[in-house]
């Protein structure tokens, strides 16, 4: 057991684990297949776990090993600090040789306070390093839980459209940790209103949506969501995402109403490809008078169907040939994208950061414990200080000649 603890405490192991995590994180963050709209992950990336880098076993195993190494370094710190507070100073503590000077008065000048043989300086700050390590342990454990149990995905909605997240085909881009539940959130979401030009004071122009959210077993409720904050829906949270665009609602014989979401191909052009009921490829194109994301609105829209080498202008409410039977363009609207997440370890991440910051704040104080010399010890005082021992020794040397 001691050999395992010694190995976990080794600086080389900690540096190796941190280096691996840094390289893995950089690769995962910058890999093209992890970017929105990026290509599919390559075969070697899928085999290595880099297709979903932060929920893959290599990443989770490295985080667990870092937790074990930090725990081994933290274990025993509390008892050592308590021993120092009782005056049981470590062998490496500074020993002040006897001089023709009042050592107690000198220590008081250095900021030490106390009665009897034991004096302390910023005693609570002795716990700074221990608190920092506890914060790191909390943070690492929370990240491990967060990534192992996390679950997220995206879904698109058009104004007036209702979608159930658990229904097949609703959620895309799902990424889940190895211990996350397989079932999707049983939540129904209706987009009642979508404003792609919201301008909140203090924010850049952004988005706002009004939703009707229904969680299984609960009554529907109205929610307003923007880019500043999400909303709770059962064990999941829903957020407004950035992507948005124009949408064509088509009435296609044999297929019913269908929403075709167009993707931008330029400041004033959006398009989407779709096969007609006969299987022939077709392409819907919309060109706008002003920029698609202009706060003043798009202006007049020109809608066209490109199929079989021909281009046909479309108007809302009118039928057009599409496969074996005519279809109808019902309306032109807008769609917005939303993300949902299940993050069980997020509160632990915040708590870990708070503890780390508190530990760092305590470390800013030059904490120490001094014990006056005992008969036969050959020292005027023994001083343990977190830092600045050399400065204390130099000041004592100037305090007076040797006794």
N, C-alpha and C positions, 0 to 999 in steps of 0.2 A: 504493500500500500504506500509506504514511504517513497519507493522508487517512482510510483505513478505520480504522486504529488510533486516530487522533485522535477519530474519531466514536465508536468503541466506548468510549473513555475518558471521553467527555463525561458529566458528572454528570446532565444532563437526560435522556440516554438511559437511564442506570441507574435514575433515579427513575421514569421513565415505565414501564419494564419491571416494576419492583417494584410500582408502583401497579396495573398491569394484573393481575399475578399475585395481588395482595391482593384485588382486586375479584372476579376469577374464582374464587378459592378460597372467598371468603365466599359467593358465589352458589351454587357447587357444594355447599358444606357445608350450607347452610340450605335449598336448594331442596326442596320437598316430595317430588318424585319420586326424590330420592336417599336418603330416609329409609326404614327398614325398614317394609314394608307400605304405603308411600306410593302415590299414584296414578301412572299412566303419564306419562311426560314429554310436555309439550306439543309441538306441531309446530315452533314456533319454537326451542324448546330443542334438539330433535333436529337441526334444521338448523344451529344454532350450535355443536353439539358438547357442549352442556351436559347431554345425557342421561347421558353418562358423562364428567364434567368432567375427571377427572384422567388419562385416557388419550386425550383428544381432541388433535387436531393443534394447535389454538391454544395450549393449555397447554404441550405439548411444545416448540413453536416458541419460546414465550416463555422457557422454562427454558433452551433452547439459546442464545438471545440473551443471557440473563443470564450464562451460562457464558462466552461469548465476551467480554462486557464485563469480567467479573472477571479473565479471563486477560489481557486487554490492560492492565488496571491492575496486574497482578502481574508482567507481563513486565519484566525489567530491574531489579526490586527486589533480587535477589540480588547482581548485580554492583555496584549502588550501595552496598549494605551492606558488601561486601568492600572497596570503595574507601574508605569511611569508616573501616573498621577499619585500613586502611593509612595513615590520616591525610589522605586526600584529601577534605577537608570541603567541603560544598556552599557556594555563595555566600551562602546565607541563614543560615549558622552565625553564632553570637554572637561578636563581636570585643570582647575586653576591652581597654580603653585602658590605657596604661602608668600605673601608680600607684606611690607610695612604699610598696609592700608586696610581700612574697614571693609571687609568683603560684603557684609550685608548692605552697607551704604552704597557700595558700588553696584550691587545687584538691583537695588531700588532705583538707582539712576538709569539702569538699563531697562527699567519697566517691570521688574519682578515685584510681586506683592505677596505678603503672607506673614503669619506669625510662626514662631518655632523655627525648626531647621528647614522646613520646606517652603519654597516660594514659587509662584507661578506667574507666567506672563501670557495673557490672552488664552487662558486655559481652554475655553470652548473650541478654539481654533485647532487644538490638538486632534480633534475629530474630523478635520477637513479632508484628509486623505482617505480615511475610512468611509466617510459619507460619499466622497467622490466614487469610490469603488462600489459602494452599495448602489449608487445611481447608475453606474455602468452595468452592474448585474441586472438591475431592474430594466434598463433600456434594452440590453441584449436579449433578455428573456422575453420581453414584450415584442421585439422584432421577430423572434423565433416563433412565438404564438401567432403573431399577426400574419406572417407569411405562410405558415403551415395551415392556418385555418381561413385565410382570406379568400374572398370570392367576389368577382366583379364581372361586369359585361356592359354592353351598350345596346340601346334600342332607339329607333326613330319613330316619331309620331307626326301626323299631319293634323291641323286644326279640325276638331270634330271626330278624330279617330280614337278608338278605344283598343287597348292591347292588354293582354294578360301575360305577364312575364314568364309564367310557367308553360305557356302554350308553345308548341313546336314552331320554330322559325322566327319568333319574336326577338330573341336575344342573339346578338352576334359578338364576336371578339371576347368570348368568355375566358377568364383566366382564374383558376382556382388552385389553392394549395392542396397538398396530398391528403389532408385531413378535413377539408371543407366538405359540407354536405353535398351530395350529388344532385338533390332536388333544387330546382330554381325557386326563388321567392314566389309564394302564391299571392301575388299582388296584381290588381287591375288598375290601369292608369288611363285616363282620358284627357286629351289635350283640348281644353276649352278655348284657350286664346294663346297666341304666340306673338310676341313683340320682338322682332330682331333688331330694333333700333333703340332700345332702352338706353337712356343716358342718366345714370344715377349721379348725384353730386359727389365729386371726388373720384369717380371712376371713368374709364374710357367708355365710349358707346358699346353697349353689350346687349344681352338678351334677357327677356323675362317671359315666363310662362305661367298661365293659370291652369291648374290640374285638378281633376277629381280623382282622388286616390281611394281605392277600396282594398283593405286588407281582409283576408279570409276570416270570417267570423265577426267582422266589425262593420259598422255603418259607414257609407261613403262620406268623405270629408273633402272640402275645398282647400286647396293649398296654392300659395304663390311662391314660385321658385325663381331665383336669378343666379348669376355667377358668383355672388358673394357667399352663399350658404346653401346647404342642401336641406332636404326634409326627411323625416323618419317615416318608414313604411314597414311596420313589423320589425324584423331583425335586420332590415336593410336600410340604406340611405340612398336617396335619389338626388342627382345633381344635374344642373343644366350644363351641357357641353357646348363647345364652340361651333362645330359644323352645323350648317343650316342651308336651306336652298329652296328653290321653287318645286312645286309638285303639281302634276296633272292627274285629275281624277277621270278615269275612263270607264264607260259602260260597255263592256265587251260581251257579245253574245256567247253564252256557254261558260263564261268566267265571272260574270257579274261585275260589280264595281271594283275597280283596281286602282290603287295609288301608285303612280310612277314618279319616283323621286329623282329629280335631275341633279347632276353634279356640275359645278362651274367649270367652264373651259376658257374663261377669260372674264374681264370685268363686266362685260355685257352679254355673255353667252353662256347657256347651260344646256346640257343634253343628257339623254339616257337611251340605252339600247334595250330593245324588247322584241321578243319573237311573237308574231301574230298567231292566232289559233291554228293556222295551217303549218306553223313551224318556220315560216320565212322570216329572216332577220329584218328588223325595222328600227328606225332611230327617230326619236322625238327631239326637236331642237327648239329652244326659246331664245329669242334675241330681244334685248330691252333698249328702250330709248335712253335711259340713264343707267349708271352702274347698278348692278344687282344689289349691292349692299349700301346704296345711297340712302341717307336718312330722309331725303325728300321723296323716296319711293322710286320704283323702277321706271315710271312713265309707261307709255304704250308698249305692249308686248306683241311680238310677232311670233306666232307658233306655227311650226311646220312638221310634217311627217316626211321622212326620207326613207324610201323603200323601192327596191327594184330599179335603182338609178334615176328615179323621179322624185320631185319635191312637191308636196301638196300643202297649201296653206290651210290651217285649221282655225275654227272659231268656236268659242264656248257655246254649248247648246246644240250645235249642228253635228250631223252624222258625217262619217267619212269611211271610205272603203278600207277594211282591215281584215284580211283573210277572206274566208268564204262569205261572210256577212258583214254589213256595215256596223261600225262601232260609233260611239258618240263621246265627244269631249264634254264632260259634265261641268267641270270647274277648274280654275287655276288657283292654287293656294300656296302655302309655305309649310315646310317641314322643319322640325328641329330635332337635334340629337340629345339624348339623355344618357347618363351613366348611372349604374347602381353598384353599390359595394356592400359587402359584409366584412367588417373589420373588428374582430373581437379583441385585438390587442392594442388598439389605438390609445385607450386611456392609460395603459401601462407605459407606452412610449412617451406621452406627455409627463407622466409622473417621473420617469427616468431622467428626462431632460431637466426637470425641476430640481431633482436631487443632485445631479451633476453640477448645475449652476450654483446650488447652495454650497456644495463642497468646494468648488473653485473660489467662491467668495470667502470662505473661511481660510483657505490656503493663502489668501492675500495678507493675513495677519502673521507676524513673526512669533508664533507660539513657542513656549518653552517651559521647562521645569528645572529649578535649581535646588540643590540640597547642600546645606552647609557641611563643611568637612567634619569628619568624626576623628576622635583621637586615634593616632596610629595610621590614619589613612594617607597622610602625606600630601593632602590637598586642602586648600582653603575652602573650596567648594567644587562640586561636580555639577556641570550644567548640560542639560539636554535641550537643544533648540532645533526646530524644524529647519531653519536656515539662518545664516549669519553667525555661525560659530567662530569663524576666523576673525570677524570684526570684534566679537566679544573678547576673544583672546588678546587681540592687539590693544584694545582699550585697557584691559587688566594689566598688560605689560607696562603701560604708561602710568598706571595708577600709583606706582611707588617702587622702591627698590626691593629686591628679594629679602625675605625675613631671615 
